[in-house]
Every structure is written in structure tokens, then in C-alpha cells.
Amino acid sequence: MAPVSEQDNNNNKKALVVVVGATGNQGGSVARRFLQDPRYAVRGLTRDPASAAAQELAALGAEMVRADLDDVKSLEAAFAGANIIFSATNYWEPFFRPDCRARAQQLGVTCRRYAYDVEYAQGKNIADAAATVVDSLATNGFLASTLSHAGKCSGGRFKDLYHFDAKADVFPDYVAATHPRLAAKMSCIQTGFFTTSHRILPESYFQKLPDGTFEMRFPCSPDKPIPHLDVNHDTGPFVYAVAQMPPGKHYMAGEYRTWAEFVKAWADLTGATVKYRQVSFDEMVADTADRDCGIEVALMFEYSSDPGYDGAMDVLKAEDLRKAGIDCPMLTLEEALARQDWTPILNKPVYKSS
Ligand SMILES: NC(=O)c1ccc[n+]([C@@H]2O[C@H](COP(=O)([O-])OP(=O)(O)OC[C@H]3O[C@@H](n4cnc5c(N)ncnc54)[C@H](OP(=O)(O)O)[C@@H]3O)[C@@H](O)[C@H]2O)c1
């Protein structure tokens, strides 16, 4: 089945894929995958078309246009004529940016809550702008990167796992409540743990002990299968495959493997000795340089243990796409780990808690 039908594609014209976050990990992978198919033209959104990442995509053939997720009018203009929109939002930029931290303090809210408000508002802007071009969208033309709703999926146990709920409150909830015609053309794509996330949590992933061995320490069961995703390599092929499905379904991009399997794969690859230790919420917070980040991620690890990273939702995976006859090539966890240079981690100094 062609990703966009001839009717959707207006016969001989290339179908236009508009990618939010094209200069980032998820969007960059999606833009690159669609650029490989001559039936598509790709328009990438960025705040700075002159940036190196934007220029790189332009050199590959993408039309790079300026748009700001805080400015719905700029999104409406950027979405004009879209047959497919890929949407991704970034909780962590307003979470870490010093000016946003200062603003959160002025408002008397935590940076965690502040980043929720920004991500929610940006997601809402994307949905509102996409609704203005709903007629040109393909039958499955609104592909939204999201996560499970921790509050709902945990029966209210997790009230403030903000970087999950900021996404799920919009994709699908706000879209379904506000823009039913857009909702009818939407697929919700949850993304697994990025296999590169050790870069943002160096002590929890690979803490170097005085004897030179390593310890991975999360408040998550070692035996709970968790989806792992090579975000740069595999988001594009997964989203491209989803575009060939009918709308209205929920997906998980990533291979379900336990943390016990993760450490074994890493040890086999690097020759290092590493063990997994399930720690408490407080221990993870203490291990994380930024306290608020520690709280947000420790909540995520607890949630991913029970009820599960996907909230125990019924999600379609790469193997389900393949069963539907759609090609969906994805790396195994071992292959994803093998793509990275682990030398800096193997050579890092022994951890000293402050
Ligand atoms: N780390 C993990 O394991 C993991 C797992 C699942 C989900 N996630 C989620 O993944 C998201 C981050 O995705 P990513 O890694 O693809 O992000 P990324 O690589 O940091 O890229 C962010 C993208 O968003 C664009 N952007 C940000 N603010 C914008 C604005 N105001 N207007 C227009 N564009 C804007 C940036 O474009 P310009 O800078 O060019 O404007 C850039 O293309 C987070 O929300 C996180 O919760 C992470």
C-alpha cells in the first residue's frame, strides 16, 4: 500500500510531508526517511533556517522554513498544503533553559510544571494549526509523537509525570475533544527510551565504581520489558511505516527489552563488567546533578516499572506493522548500542557523590 493514496496525493504531484522538529532527533530521522522516497517533498520547520542542522537537511533536499511553536500563525503558514504532518514537542528545552527557570521562579512554579505548560501550549498550537489544513491531509495524515498518560494509566498514582502527560493531554486528548476531523486522521506514536539517553543521565546509566566496574541504577524493576529506541536511526522508518496504516491507532516505536538485558548487551559489546541495581526514588534523585531532573526521571522509571512505560496501553509495534504487510526495519538493542562510541564512558573517572 502506498503511504499516501493517489487520491490523497492529488495524482502526479509529490505528497508534502511537513516535519515539526526537523532539526532534532525524532524529526530529523523522519525527514531523512521521507526524503529517500521520491514520491514525497519534505518541508522542515525550525526557528533558525540558517543553523547547521537546518542547512544539512536543506542540502538533502528539504525545504526549511521558519516557524515557532509558540506562534500559531507561523505554524498555519508552515502547514499550508500539507498531506502529512509529523509533530514532535520538546519538554526538556523549557525545563533546562536558564531564562525559563527564572520565569518559573517568578511565577512560583517548579521548572517541571513550567515545562509542562510550555509543552502543552506548543502541542495545542500544533493541533490548532493542523486543524486549519485538515482537508489537504491524507486519510492518516497527522502523525503525532507522544507518550502514555501517566495520570490516567496509573489510576491517578502518578499525578505529576509532566513530560508524559504534557504530550498525552494533547495527543490524543485535546485533539479528540477540539478537532474531531483532525482526530479522525491522527495516529499517536509513542517513542521508547532513547538508546542515547545515557548522555543526559550519566551517573544513573553507567556509574563507575572504585573497582572499575559499572553499575546501572534506576527505580525500575530489572525484569520489566521497556521499549528502547535508536531515535536517530529508527524513528523515521517507524513513522514512514505508520503512514501506510489506517488512522486512529496507537503505536510504540522501540524494542521491548528489560534493563537486565540492556546491561548484558552492553557488557557483551564493551567487555566491561556492569550490574543492574534497582534503587529507590530518593537514590535516583541524589544521583542526578539537577534535582528537578532527578525527580522527573525517577518518576518516569517508577512508572515504567508499574504500570509500564506504555501505561499498559494496547499499542501496535514494529512486528504488528510487519504482520500487516508493511516493511518496518528496526535495529535490535544490540545493534543500536553498537552504533555508539563508548570510549568516553569506559574511561570516565570513578563517581564521587557530593
Ligand atoms: N530521551 C528519551 O529517552 C526520550 C524518550 C521518549 C520521548 N522523549 C521526548 O522527546 C522529546 C525531544 O525530542 P527530540 O530528542 O527529537 O528533540 P531535540 O533533538 O532536542 O529537537 C527539538 C526540536 O524541536 C524544535 N523546537 C523546539 N522548540 C521549538 C519552537 N519553539 N519552535 C519551533 N521548533 C522548536 C527544534 O527546532 P529548532 O531548534 O531548529 O528551532 C528541534 O528541531 C522530549 O519531549 C522528550 O520528552 C525522549
PDBQT file of the ligand as one rigid body, heavy atoms in Angstrom, charges set to zero:
ROOT
HETATM    1  N1  LIG A 401      15.260  10.947  25.909  1.00  0.00    +0.000 N 
HETATM    2  C1  LIG A 401      14.402   9.935  25.816  1.00  0.00    +0.000 C 
HETATM    3  O1  LIG A 401      14.736   8.793  26.144  1.00  0.00    +0.000 OA
HETATM    4  C2  LIG A 401      13.004  10.189  25.308  1.00  0.00    +0.000 A 
HETATM    5  C3  LIG A 401      12.132   9.113  25.109  1.00  0.00    +0.000 A 
HETATM    6  C4  LIG A 401      10.843   9.357  24.630  1.00  0.00    +0.000 A 
HETATM    7  C5  LIG A 401      10.439  10.660  24.357  1.00  0.00    +0.000 A 
HETATM    8  N2  LIG A 401      11.306  11.688  24.562  1.00  0.00    +0.000 N 
HETATM    9  C6  LIG A 401      10.826  13.063  24.259  1.00  0.00    +0.000 C 
HETATM   10  O2  LIG A 401      11.478  13.542  23.100  1.00  0.00    +0.000 OA
HETATM   11  C7  LIG A 401      11.314  14.959  23.073  1.00  0.00    +0.000 C 
HETATM   12  C8  LIG A 401      12.560  15.553  22.458  1.00  0.00    +0.000 C 
HETATM   13  O3  LIG A 401      12.610  15.120  21.124  1.00  0.00    +0.000 OA
HETATM   14  P1  LIG A 401      13.953  15.225  20.293  1.00  0.00    +0.000 P 
HETATM   15  O4  LIG A 401      15.052  14.469  21.025  1.00  0.00    +0.000 OA
HETATM   16  O5  LIG A 401      13.641  14.873  18.892  1.00  0.00    +0.000 OA
HETATM   17  O6  LIG A 401      14.254  16.792  20.445  1.00  0.00    +0.000 OA
HETATM   18  P2  LIG A 401      15.561  17.583  20.022  1.00  0.00    +0.000 P 
HETATM   19  O7  LIG A 401      16.521  16.711  19.280  1.00  0.00    +0.000 OA
HETATM   20  O8  LIG A 401      16.038  18.318  21.232  1.00  0.00    +0.000 OA
HETATM   21  O9  LIG A 401      14.961  18.643  18.993  1.00  0.00    +0.000 OA
HETATM   22  C9  LIG A 401      13.975  19.550  19.356  1.00  0.00    +0.000 C 
HETATM   23  C10 LIG A 401      13.346  20.045  18.068  1.00  0.00    +0.000 C 
HETATM   24  O10 LIG A 401      12.228  20.872  18.400  1.00  0.00    +0.000 OA
HETATM   25  C11 LIG A 401      12.354  22.099  17.702  1.00  0.00    +0.000 C 
HETATM   26  N3  LIG A 401      11.796  23.151  18.547  1.00  0.00    +0.000 N 
HETATM   27  C12 LIG A 401      11.944  23.285  19.887  1.00  0.00    +0.000 A 
HETATM   28  N4  LIG A 401      11.298  24.387  20.305  1.00  0.00    +0.000 NA
HETATM   29  C13 LIG A 401      10.751  24.948  19.200  1.00  0.00    +0.000 A 
HETATM   30  C14 LIG A 401       9.964  26.118  18.981  1.00  0.00    +0.000 A 
HETATM   31  N5  LIG A 401       9.617  26.933  19.982  1.00  0.00    +0.000 N 
HETATM   32  N6  LIG A 401       9.564  26.377  17.722  1.00  0.00    +0.000 NA
HETATM   33  C15 LIG A 401       9.923  25.567  16.691  1.00  0.00    +0.000 A 
HETATM   34  N7  LIG A 401      10.649  24.461  16.837  1.00  0.00    +0.000 NA
HETATM   35  C16 LIG A 401      11.064  24.162  18.081  1.00  0.00    +0.000 A 
HETATM   36  C17 LIG A 401      13.831  22.295  17.464  1.00  0.00    +0.000 C 
HETATM   37  O11 LIG A 401      13.991  23.100  16.309  1.00  0.00    +0.000 OA
HETATM   38  P3  LIG A 401      14.975  24.374  16.199  1.00  0.00    +0.000 P 
HETATM   39  O12 LIG A 401      15.886  24.366  17.403  1.00  0.00    +0.000 OA
HETATM   40  O13 LIG A 401      15.720  24.145  14.901  1.00  0.00    +0.000 OA
HETATM   41  O14 LIG A 401      14.073  25.549  16.161  1.00  0.00    +0.000 OA
HETATM   42  C18 LIG A 401      14.296  20.867  17.223  1.00  0.00    +0.000 C 
HETATM   43  O15 LIG A 401      14.103  20.518  15.892  1.00  0.00    +0.000 OA
HETATM   44  C19 LIG A 401      11.064  15.399  24.511  1.00  0.00    +0.000 C 
HETATM   45  O16 LIG A 401       9.773  15.964  24.628  1.00  0.00    +0.000 OA
HETATM   46  C20 LIG A 401      11.156  14.101  25.318  1.00  0.00    +0.000 C 
HETATM   47  O17 LIG A 401      10.236  14.064  26.389  1.00  0.00    +0.000 OA
HETATM   48  C21 LIG A 401      12.572  11.488  25.000  1.00  0.00    +0.000 A 
ENDROOT
TORSDOF 0
